[in-house]
Amino acid sequence: MTRSAAQGRTAPGGKVSPLFRKIEELQGDTAWGHVLDAGTGPKSLAWVASLDTQAWCAVTAQQTMADSARSALPAPPREQDRIVLGNWVDETFLAEEHFDTVLLDYLVGSVDAFAPYFQETLIHRLAARTRGVLYLTGTEPYVPIVADDEVGAFVGDLGRLRDACMLLGRGRPYREYPSFWAAAKLVEAGFTVTKEVFFPIRHRRRFLASQLEICDLNVRRFADPALAASMREHVERMRRRGEALIERHDGLPYGRDYVLRAVQGS
């Protein structure tokens, strides 16, 4: 799932998402200390910057994302705060730094588009940078699962359409990982998972629009014009199908997001 498509982070009107509110609740009275936003974006960085931290470090591999995240800040960063361009594939990246609180906000699911097969190494690499608590957010995968109900079937078909367009456009799809996989990999990396919290998703029109926008952008890159024309027609049929289901069901109630809280050691 792309950052624009991820549901549950920020509610309409710019309110802090239920996932971030839950992380604040799980943190309790523990000081945030030095915080690492390991795969930053506008929503996560705006939230991190609102916390009572000693300092924060926000990492992205893309200059455009760094610019977007910076522009989303309600105020200029403090002298001790940083937005850092870098890639966790580089084993020396921030190798000498350690953080009290680490946030992986939908990062594991987005890695496949940029660094295939790197998810497990990423978790181990960040474990070496964590001296306190780590929070991992994600979405339970809905592809390739085939659901029986019409809403679930549509969401799955939409995900397959998006991925097909990305592949035919010579890109790489994102790949979500289930909570049980993420929890197991955290344990393998030396963490103890102390809490798992789940959030049912009700997708709205902006989700449908964002997924179909990905399709539209990638169809432009198809090498076969006839295939591109046929795919555009299919995308429009999916748009009409999705809009009808959203009207009928007051959204698309399907799937769930999750937050894992993990601490170093047992």
Helices and strands as residue ranges (DSSP letters): E 10-11, E 15-16, H 18-27, E 34-37, H 42-50, E 55-60, H 63-72, E 82-85, E 99-105, H 107-110, G 111-113, H 119-127, E 130-139, H 150-168, H 179-188, E 191-203, H 205-219, H 225-249, E 252-264
